[in-house]
């Protein structure tokens, strides 16, 4: 028996915490361990007379027999007893449909639940609960041992995917059943892997979801992809762990909150947390483009291009003296498309929102991501190598940019779809301080630009961003935007009236720029980026260490 215990002790170390009777309820069953002890006695490995005598004390056959059963119940893996063999056979079945958070089936501790997938799109959702921080969740997945040729490690009869997720849907752990779990699952009696046990330590107390779905990757499952129409069983065991650290409550990532189309509605950035967004190509209209060619009659050939609408704005508060790394598409692969990214300080962002032309505002940082390229580098342009199915292009690595911020304050990030830096304006609109899109109503400037101020009676409602320009005289009620304010001094014949006049001017700005749209036949495209600021001097020259370096003796300095 001693030699068996020594040979199996290594397996017990694979457990994050020893599985004991308390964690498995009344399992493993005494009958299971009794059968194991009887077999060990028959092989000459019992803790009977011989072992007791060799240690100088006599346990006796019955005492050694009982001690062996208790040891097996306390630590089944030490004796080669798998979790799957000590958890009773499934007596409950999933309740279809259970393919989402809401319809997930609860799992009772240490109880197997039958399940079955009925197609590639089917998923089975279950949930369990932890009662304290840092508890271990053990998930045991099994298929009936009587299936011919069953061996999960070899992907037989199929390959399933198992994931453990938190209440927000974030994936904490992800396994395929043809990968060895953290806990030994080899069944010595049947000489096969008909079950796999996986483990995860959950930092927070609460509900966790176990999702079972087909694997659709022929590099993993070969000819058995999506052939998961076999019954299976899943069981969970939750056990305490000795970890005492407090895991903070944070998100895996943040997502933009619409509308965030102007700086005043920018979404705040959490330092170091990835932000996920989606650019909508609104395609609200077209604008004419002179091709420079003429037809047979000598008339100019005019074509149309789509104008681009929405942009996403984000804001970050810096304490000053920071080095910021902006990494684009590093968390996940972005959708098909390229993006135009700009970083502004607060005065520049305010100027843009007030209607100043973009070519009159200088960003702190601006780049087109250009994260995709053609198979042929000589034609590295989307419109020349991309089909509707995306053939002919492949993603580049994520791009990272660094910028130093000396002054404390707010910094704004604007993300739009890639466009030319000199893109012409396709549509002019009034700048609105209240409308969610930042603009309302169309307008035009006599000079053809986008930085004019024009009279507007709508300013009285407060919807339009306006500036009151004093004028010598105007005719209220006749001239648009004319305002009059009169005061009376004195009484009777001595009374005098003084009137002041001004025109209420509204900002007319470009609300839509036109350019080559980089994503044919795609109207939306997801992206992600991470803004990470470190409280460091933006330049080494600003540090005490550099001053010390300059003061060191140098024989080459005159």
C-alpha positions as CSV (number, residue, x, y, z in Angstrom):
1,X,0.0,0.0,0.0
2,X,2.8,2.3,0.8
3,X,4.4,2.0,-2.6
4,X,1.0,2.7,-4.2
5,X,0.6,5.8,-2.1
6,X,4.0,7.0,-3.1
7,X,3.4,6.3,-6.8
8,X,0.1,8.2,-6.8
9,X,1.2,11.1,-4.6
10,X,2.4,13.1,-7.6
11,X,-1.1,13.1,-9.0
12,X,-2.5,14.7,-5.9
13,X,-0.2,17.7,-6.4
14,X,-2.0,18.5,-9.6
15,X,-5.0,19.6,-7.5
16,X,-5.1,23.3,-6.6
17,X,-6.4,22.2,-3.2
18,X,-6.9,18.6,-2.1
19,X,-10.4,17.4,-2.8
20,X,-11.8,16.1,0.4
21,X,-15.0,14.7,1.7
22,X,-16.3,18.1,2.7
23,X,-16.0,19.5,-0.8
24,X,-17.7,16.5,-2.4
25,X,-20.5,16.1,0.1
26,X,-21.0,12.4,0.7
27,X,-18.8,11.5,-2.2
28,X,-16.7,9.6,-3.0
29,X,-19.0,6.8,-2.0
30,X,-17.7,4.4,0.6
31,X,-18.5,1.6,-1.8
32,X,-16.1,3.0,-4.4
33,X,-13.2,3.3,-2.1
34,X,-14.0,0.0,-0.4
35,X,-13.8,-1.8,-3.7
36,X,-10.4,-0.1,-4.3
37,X,-9.1,-1.1,-0.9
38,X,-10.3,-4.7,-1.4
39,X,-8.4,-4.8,-4.8
40,X,-5.3,-3.4,-3.1
41,X,-5.5,-6.0,-0.4
42,X,-5.7,-8.8,-3.0
43,X,-2.6,-7.4,-4.7
44,X,-0.7,-7.4,-1.4
45,X,-0.7,-3.6,-0.9
46,X,-3.1,-3.3,2.0
47,X,-2.4,-1.5,5.2
48,X,-2.9,-4.8,7.0
49,X,-0.7,-6.8,9.4
50,X,2.5,-6.6,7.4
51,X,2.6,-2.8,7.1
52,X,1.6,-2.4,10.7
53,X,4.3,-4.8,11.9
54,X,7.0,-3.1,9.8
55,X,6.2,0.2,11.4
56,X,6.4,-1.3,14.9
57,X,2.7,-1.1,15.7
58,X,-0.2,-3.4,14.7
59,X,-3.2,-1.7,13.1
60,X,-4.8,-5.0,12.4
61,X,-6.5,-6.0,9.2
62,X,-9.8,-4.4,9.9
63,X,-8.3,-1.1,11.2
64,X,-6.0,-0.9,8.3
65,X,-8.8,-1.7,5.9
66,X,-11.0,1.1,7.4
67,X,-8.1,3.5,7.4
68,X,-7.5,2.9,3.7
69,X,-11.2,3.7,2.9
70,X,-11.1,6.9,5.0
71,X,-7.8,8.0,3.2
72,X,-9.4,7.3,-0.2
73,X,-12.5,9.3,0.7
74,X,-10.4,12.2,1.9
75,X,-8.0,12.3,-1.1
76,X,-9.3,10.1,-4.0
77,X,-6.6,11.1,-6.4
78,X,-3.8,9.8,-4.2
79,X,-5.2,6.3,-4.8
80,X,-5.9,6.8,-8.6
81,X,-9.6,7.4,-8.1
82,X,-10.8,10.1,-10.5
83,X,-13.3,12.8,-9.7
84,X,-15.6,11.4,-12.5
85,X,-15.7,8.0,-10.8
86,X,-16.7,9.3,-7.4
87,X,-19.4,11.7,-8.6
88,X,-22.5,9.7,-9.1
89,X,-24.0,9.0,-12.5
90,X,-26.1,11.7,-14.0
91,X,-29.7,11.6,-12.8
92,X,-30.8,15.1,-14.0
93,X,-30.9,16.4,-17.6
94,X,-30.5,19.9,-19.0
95,X,-33.7,21.7,-19.8
96,X,-33.9,23.0,-23.3
97,X,-33.5,25.7,-24.4
98,X,-30.6,26.6,-22.1
99,X,-28.5,28.5,-24.7
100,X,-28.0,31.8,-22.9
101,X,-27.6,33.6,-19.6
102,X,-31.2,33.7,-18.8
103,X,-32.1,30.1,-19.5
104,X,-29.0,28.6,-17.9
105,X,-29.5,25.5,-15.8
106,X,-28.3,25.5,-12.2
107,X,-25.7,22.9,-11.3
108,X,-26.0,21.2,-7.9
109,X,-22.7,20.6,-6.1
110,X,-21.1,17.3,-7.1
111,X,-24.0,16.2,-9.3
112,X,-23.7,15.2,-12.9
113,X,-26.2,16.8,-15.4
114,X,-26.9,15.1,-18.8
115,X,-26.6,17.3,-21.8
116,X,-26.5,17.1,-25.6
117,X,-25.8,19.5,-28.5
118,X,-28.1,19.3,-31.4
119,X,-26.2,21.3,-34.0
120,X,-23.4,23.7,-34.7
121,X,-25.3,26.7,-33.4
122,X,-26.5,25.0,-30.2
123,X,-24.9,25.9,-26.9
124,X,-25.7,24.6,-23.4
125,X,-25.4,27.0,-20.5
126,X,-25.2,26.0,-16.8
127,X,-24.2,28.0,-13.7
128,X,-22.8,27.5,-10.3
129,X,-22.1,29.9,-7.4
130,X,-19.1,30.6,-5.3
131,X,-19.7,31.8,-1.7
132,X,-16.3,33.3,-0.9
133,X,-13.4,35.0,-2.9
134,X,-10.7,32.8,-4.4
135,X,-12.6,29.6,-4.5
136,X,-11.7,26.9,-7.0
137,X,-14.3,25.7,-9.5
138,X,-13.7,22.2,-10.8
139,X,-15.6,21.3,-13.9
140,X,-15.8,17.7,-14.9
141,X,-16.9,16.8,-18.4
142,X,-17.7,13.2,-19.2
143,X,-19.1,11.1,-22.0
144,X,-20.6,7.7,-21.5
145,X,-17.8,5.1,-21.2
146,X,-19.8,2.6,-23.3
147,X,-19.5,4.7,-26.4
148,X,-17.3,2.7,-28.8
149,X,-13.7,3.9,-28.9
150,X,-14.2,6.8,-26.5
151,X,-11.1,8.7,-25.7
152,X,-11.5,12.4,-25.1
153,X,-7.8,13.1,-25.2
154,X,-7.7,11.8,-28.8
155,X,-10.8,13.8,-29.7
156,X,-13.1,10.7,-29.8
157,X,-16.0,10.6,-30.3
158,X,-15.8,14.4,-30.8
159,X,-14.3,17.6,-29.4
160,X,-16.3,20.0,-27.2
161,X,-15.4,23.5,-26.0
162,X,-15.9,24.4,-22.4
163,X,-15.7,27.9,-21.1
164,X,-16.2,29.5,-17.7
165,X,-17.6,33.0,-17.7
166,X,-18.5,35.7,-15.2
167,X,-21.9,37.4,-14.9
168,X,-20.9,39.9,-17.5
169,X,-20.0,37.2,-20.1
170,X,-16.2,37.7,-19.8
171,X,-14.4,34.4,-20.5
172,X,-12.3,33.4,-17.5
173,X,-11.2,30.0,-18.8
174,X,-11.5,28.2,-22.1
175,X,-10.8,24.5,-22.7
176,X,-11.2,22.0,-25.5
177,X,-11.9,18.5,-24.3
178,X,-9.0,17.0,-26.3
179,X,-6.6,18.9,-24.0
180,X,-5.5,17.4,-20.7
181,X,-7.0,19.1,-17.7
182,X,-5.2,20.3,-14.7
183,X,-6.4,17.2,-12.8
184,X,-5.6,13.7,-13.8
185,X,-8.7,12.0,-15.5
186,X,-7.3,8.7,-16.7
187,X,-9.6,5.8,-15.8
188,X,-7.4,2.8,-15.0
189,X,-10.2,0.3,-15.0
190,X,-11.4,1.3,-18.5
191,X,-7.9,2.3,-19.7
192,X,-9.2,5.5,-21.4
193,X,-10.0,9.1,-20.9
194,X,-13.8,9.3,-20.9
195,X,-13.8,12.4,-18.7
196,X,-11.7,15.5,-18.2
197,X,-11.6,17.8,-15.1
198,X,-10.6,21.4,-15.5
199,X,-10.1,24.0,-12.7
200,X,-10.2,27.8,-12.3
201,X,-9.8,30.0,-9.3
202,X,-12.6,32.6,-9.2
203,X,-11.4,35.8,-7.4
204,X,-14.9,37.1,-6.7
205,X,-17.9,35.5,-5.0
206,X,-20.9,35.2,-7.2
207,X,-22.4,33.4,-10.2
208,X,-20.3,31.8,-12.8
209,X,-21.5,30.2,-16.1
210,X,-20.2,27.0,-17.7
211,X,-20.9,27.0,-21.5
212,X,-20.5,23.8,-23.6
213,X,-20.5,24.2,-27.4
214,X,-19.1,22.5,-30.5
215,X,-15.6,23.2,-31.8
216,X,-15.4,24.5,-35.3
217,X,-11.7,24.4,-36.1
218,X,-10.5,21.5,-38.3
219,X,-6.9,22.0,-37.1
220,X,-8.2,20.9,-33.7
221,X,-11.0,18.4,-34.4
222,X,-10.2,17.3,-37.9
223,X,-13.0,15.2,-39.4
224,X,-14.9,15.2,-36.1
225,X,-15.7,18.9,-36.2
226,X,-19.4,19.7,-35.2
227,X,-20.1,16.0,-34.7
228,X,-21.0,16.5,-31.1
229,X,-24.5,15.0,-31.2
230,X,-23.5,12.6,-28.4
231,X,-24.8,12.7,-24.8
232,X,-22.4,14.1,-22.2
233,X,-22.5,15.0,-18.5
234,X,-21.1,18.0,-16.7
235,X,-20.6,18.4,-12.9
236,X,-19.0,21.2,-10.8
237,X,-17.3,21.1,-7.4
238,X,-16.6,24.4,-5.6
239,X,-13.8,24.2,-3.0
240,X,-12.0,26.7,-0.8
241,X,-8.5,27.8,-1.5
242,X,-5.8,29.2,0.8
243,X,-5.5,32.4,-1.3
244,X,-6.2,35.5,0.8
245,X,-5.7,38.3,-1.8
246,X,-8.6,40.6,-2.7
247,X,-9.3,40.6,-6.4
248,X,-10.5,44.1,-7.5
249,X,-13.9,44.4,-9.3
250,X,-12.9,45.7,-12.8
251,X,-14.0,45.0,-16.3
252,X,-12.0,43.1,-18.9
253,X,-12.7,46.1,-21.2
254,X,-15.0,49.1,-21.6
255,X,-17.3,49.8,-24.5
256,X,-18.2,53.2,-26.0
257,X,-21.5,54.6,-25.0
258,X,-23.5,56.3,-27.8
259,X,-23.9,59.1,-28.6
260,X,-20.2,60.3,-28.3
261,X,-19.9,62.1,-31.6
262,X,-18.7,65.5,-30.2
263,X,-16.1,66.3,-27.5
264,X,-18.7,67.4,-25.0
265,X,-20.2,63.9,-25.1
266,X,-16.9,62.0,-25.1
267,X,-16.6,58.7,-23.2
268,X,-14.0,58.7,-20.4
269,X,-11.0,56.4,-20.8
270,X,-9.8,54.2,-17.9
271,X,-6.1,54.1,-17.8
272,X,-4.9,50.7,-19.2
273,X,-8.3,49.3,-19.9
274,X,-9.1,48.5,-23.5
275,X,-12.0,50.4,-25.1
276,X,-14.2,48.7,-27.7
277,X,-16.0,50.8,-30.2
278,X,-17.9,50.6,-33.5
279,X,-17.7,53.1,-36.3
280,X,-20.9,53.7,-38.2
281,X,-20.5,54.8,-41.8
282,X,-23.7,56.7,-42.1
283,X,-23.5,57.5,-45.8
284,X,-26.0,60.3,-45.5
285,X,-25.3,61.6,-49.0
286,X,-22.8,62.0,-51.8
287,X,-20.8,64.9,-53.1
288,X,-19.7,65.6,-56.6
289,X,-16.1,65.0,-57.7
290,X,-14.6,66.4,-60.9
291,X,-12.6,63.6,-62.5
292,X,-10.7,66.0,-64.7
293,X,-12.0,64.3,-67.8
294,X,-14.5,65.3,-70.4
295,X,-17.1,63.4,-72.5
296,X,-17.4,63.5,-76.3
297,X,-19.3,66.8,-76.1
298,X,-16.5,68.4,-74.0
299,X,-18.5,68.4,-70.8
300,X,-16.7,67.7,-67.5
301,X,-17.3,64.1,-66.2
302,X,-18.6,64.4,-62.6
303,X,-18.7,61.4,-60.3
304,X,-20.0,61.0,-56.8
305,X,-18.4,59.8,-53.6
306,X,-19.9,58.9,-50.3
307,X,-19.5,61.3,-47.4
308,X,-18.6,59.9,-44.0
309,X,-20.5,60.8,-40.9
310,X,-20.0,59.6,-37.4
311,X,-16.9,59.9,-35.3
312,X,-16.3,58.6,-31.8
313,X,-14.8,60.8,-29.1
314,X,-13.1,59.8,-25.9
315,X,-11.5,61.8,-23.1
316,X,-8.7,61.2,-20.6
317,X,-7.7,63.2,-17.6
318,X,-4.0,63.5,-17.2
319,X,-2.2,64.6,-14.0
320,X,0.6,65.9,-16.1
321,X,4.2,64.6,-16.8
322,X,2.9,61.4,-18.4
323,X,4.1,59.1,-21.1
324,X,1.1,57.7,-22.9
325,X,1.0,54.6,-25.1
326,X,-1.9,54.3,-27.5
327,X,-2.2,50.8,-28.8
328,X,-4.7,50.1,-31.6
329,X,-6.2,46.6,-32.2
330,X,-4.0,44.9,-29.6
331,X,-6.7,43.3,-27.5
332,X,-8.6,41.6,-30.3
333,X,-8.3,41.6,-34.1
334,X,-10.2,44.6,-35.4
335,X,-12.9,44.3,-38.0
336,X,-12.1,44.8,-41.7
337,X,-11.1,48.5,-42.1
338,X,-8.7,51.2,-41.2
339,X,-9.2,54.1,-38.9
340,X,-8.2,57.8,-38.7
341,X,-7.1,58.6,-35.1
342,X,-6.4,62.0,-33.7
343,X,-5.4,63.3,-30.2
344,X,-6.3,66.8,-29.1
345,X,-5.8,68.9,-26.0
346,X,-9.0,70.5,-24.6
347,X,-8.7,74.0,-26.3
348,X,-8.3,72.3,-29.7
349,X,-11.3,69.9,-29.0
350,X,-13.4,72.9,-28.0
351,X,-12.4,74.8,-31.1
352,X,-13.5,71.9,-33.3
353,X,-16.9,71.7,-31.5
354,X,-17.4,75.4,-31.9
355,X,-17.1,75.1,-35.7
356,X,-13.5,75.9,-36.5
357,X,-12.4,74.1,-39.6
358,X,-10.4,70.9,-38.9
359,X,-7.5,72.1,-41.2
360,X,-7.2,75.1,-38.8
361,X,-6.8,72.9,-35.7
362,X,-3.5,71.1,-35.1
363,X,-3.8,67.7,-33.2
364,X,-1.2,66.5,-30.9
365,X,-1.1,63.2,-32.7
366,X,-2.8,62.0,-35.9
367,X,-2.4,58.8,-37.9
368,X,-4.2,56.4,-40.2
369,X,-4.0,52.9,-38.7
370,X,-3.5,51.1,-42.0
371,X,-3.7,47.7,-40.2
372,X,-4.4,45.6,-43.3
373,X,-2.4,45.1,-46.5
374,X,-2.7,43.3,-49.7
375,X,-1.1,40.0,-50.6
376,X,0.9,42.0,-53.1
377,X,2.7,44.8,-51.2
378,X,2.9,46.8,-54.4
379,X,-0.9,47.3,-54.3
380,X,-1.3,48.1,-50.6
381,X,-4.6,49.8,-50.9
382,X,-8.0,48.5,-49.9
383,X,-9.9,49.5,-53.0
384,X,-7.5,47.5,-55.2
385,X,-7.2,44.3,-53.3
386,X,-10.3,43.7,-51.2
387,X,-13.4,41.9,-52.3
388,X,-16.7,41.7,-50.4
389,X,-15.5,38.5,-48.8
390,X,-12.2,40.1,-47.7
391,X,-10.0,37.9,-50.0
392,X,-6.5,39.1,-50.7
393,X,-5.8,41.0,-47.5
394,X,-4.4,40.0,-44.2
395,X,-4.1,41.8,-40.8
396,X,-0.9,43.4,-39.7
397,X,0.2,43.5,-36.1
398,X,-1.3,46.1,-33.8
399,X,0.1,49.5,-33.9
400,X,1.4,51.4,-30.9
401,X,2.1,55.2,-30.6
402,X,3.7,57.1,-27.7
403,X,3.2,60.7,-26.8
404,X,4.4,62.7,-23.8
405,X,1.9,64.9,-21.9
406,X,3.5,67.7,-19.9
407,X,0.5,69.7,-18.7
408,X,-2.3,68.4,-16.5
409,X,-5.8,68.5,-18.0
410,X,-8.2,66.7,-20.4
411,X,-7.0,65.1,-23.6
412,X,-9.4,64.0,-26.3
413,X,-9.2,61.1,-28.8
414,X,-11.2,61.2,-32.0
415,X,-11.6,58.0,-34.0
416,X,-13.2,57.9,-37.5
417,X,-12.9,55.8,-40.5
418,X,-9.8,56.4,-42.6
419,X,-10.0,59.5,-44.8
420,X,-7.7,61.8,-46.7
421,X,-6.2,64.5,-44.5
422,X,-7.4,67.1,-47.1
423,X,-10.9,65.6,-47.4
424,X,-13.4,68.1,-48.8
425,X,-16.6,69.0,-46.9
426,X,-19.7,67.2,-48.2
427,X,-22.3,68.9,-45.9
428,X,-22.6,72.0,-43.7
429,X,-24.8,72.1,-40.6
430,X,-25.4,74.3,-37.6
431,X,-23.3,73.4,-34.6
432,X,-25.5,72.3,-31.7
433,X,-24.6,72.3,-28.1
434,X,-27.5,70.1,-27.2
435,X,-28.2,67.7,-30.1
436,X,-26.7,64.2,-29.6
437,X,-25.0,64.4,-33.0
438,X,-23.4,67.8,-32.4
439,X,-25.1,69.3,-35.5
440,X,-28.7,70.2,-36.5
441,X,-30.1,71.7,-39.7
442,X,-28.2,72.4,-42.9
443,X,-26.5,75.7,-43.5
444,X,-24.1,77.4,-45.9
445,X,-21.5,80.1,-46.0
446,X,-21.4,82.7,-48.8
447,X,-17.6,82.2,-49.0
448,X,-18.0,78.5,-49.5
449,X,-16.1,77.7,-46.4
450,X,-17.1,76.2,-43.1
451,X,-16.0,78.8,-40.6
452,X,-18.7,81.5,-41.1
453,X,-21.1,82.9,-38.6
454,X,-24.6,83.5,-39.9
455,X,-27.8,85.1,-38.4
456,X,-30.3,82.6,-37.0
457,X,-33.5,83.1,-35.0
458,X,-33.1,79.5,-33.8
459,X,-30.5,80.7,-31.3
460,X,-33.3,81.8,-29.0
461,X,-34.2,78.2,-28.3
462,X,-30.7,77.4,-27.2
463,X,-30.3,74.5,-29.6
464,X,-27.7,76.2,-31.8
465,X,-24.3,77.4,-30.7
466,X,-24.4,81.2,-31.2
467,X,-22.4,84.3,-30.7
468,X,-24.0,87.7,-30.3
469,X,-22.4,90.3,-32.5
470,X,-23.3,94.0,-31.7
471,X,-24.4,96.1,-34.7
472,X,-25.3,99.7,-35.1
473,X,-28.9,99.0,-36.2
474,X,-31.1,96.3,-37.6
475,X,-34.8,95.8,-38.1
476,X,-36.2,93.4,-35.5
477,X,-38.7,90.9,-37.0
478,X,-37.5,91.6,-40.5
479,X,-33.8,90.8,-40.5
480,X,-33.1,87.2,-39.4
481,X,-31.4,87.1,-36.0
482,X,-31.9,90.8,-35.2
483,X,-32.3,91.4,-31.5
484,X,-33.4,94.7,-29.8
485,X,-33.1,95.8,-26.2
486,X,-34.4,99.2,-25.2
487,X,-34.2,101.0,-21.8
488,X,-36.1,104.1,-20.7
489,X,-34.6,106.8,-18.5
490,X,-36.6,109.6,-16.9
491,X,-40.4,110.2,-16.8
492,X,-42.9,112.0,-18.9
493,X,-41.6,114.4,-21.6
494,X,-38.1,114.1,-20.2
495,X,-38.1,110.3,-20.8
496,X,-35.5,109.1,-23.2
497,X,-35.3,105.6,-24.8
498,X,-32.0,104.0,-25.7
499,X,-32.0,100.9,-27.8
500,X,-29.1,98.5,-28.5
501,X,-29.1,96.2,-31.5
502,X,-27.2,93.0,-32.3
503,X,-27.4,90.1,-34.6
504,X,-27.5,86.6,-33.2
505,X,-25.0,84.6,-35.2
506,X,-25.0,80.8,-35.5
507,X,-21.9,78.7,-36.2
508,X,-22.0,77.0,-39.6
509,X,-19.5,74.2,-39.7
510,X,-18.7,71.1,-41.8
511,X,-20.7,68.1,-40.4
512,X,-19.6,65.6,-43.0
513,X,-16.4,65.1,-44.8
514,X,-16.0,63.2,-48.1
515,X,-13.2,60.9,-49.1
516,X,-12.5,57.5,-50.4
517,X,-14.3,55.0,-48.2
518,X,-11.8,52.3,-47.3
519,X,-14.2,49.5,-46.7
520,X,-16.2,48.4,-49.7
521,X,-19.8,47.2,-49.0
522,X,-19.2,47.4,-45.2
523,X,-21.1,50.0,-43.2
524,X,-19.9,49.3,-39.7
525,X,-16.6,48.0,-38.4
526,X,-15.5,47.3,-34.8
527,X,-12.2,48.4,-33.3
528,X,-10.4,48.4,-30.0
529,X,-7.6,50.4,-28.5
530,X,-5.8,50.8,-25.2
531,X,-4.7,54.1,-23.7
532,X,-2.1,53.6,-21.0
533,X,-0.5,56.5,-19.2
534,X,2.5,56.3,-16.9
535,X,3.3,59.0,-14.4
536,X,6.7,59.7,-15.7
537,X,8.5,62.7,-17.1
538,X,7.7,62.9,-20.8
539,X,11.4,63.3,-21.5
540,X,14.5,61.9,-19.9
541,X,16.0,65.3,-20.0
542,X,13.5,66.4,-17.3
543,X,14.8,63.9,-14.7
544,X,17.2,64.2,-11.8
545,X,19.1,61.2,-13.2
546,X,19.9,63.1,-16.4
547,X,21.2,66.1,-14.4
548,X,23.4,63.7,-12.4
549,X,24.6,62.2,-15.7
550,X,25.6,65.7,-17.0
551,X,27.6,66.4,-13.8
552,X,29.7,63.2,-13.9
553,X,33.4,63.7,-14.6
554,X,34.2,63.3,-18.3
555,X,37.7,63.4,-19.6
556,X,36.5,64.4,-23.0
557,X,34.7,67.5,-21.9
558,X,36.9,70.6,-22.0
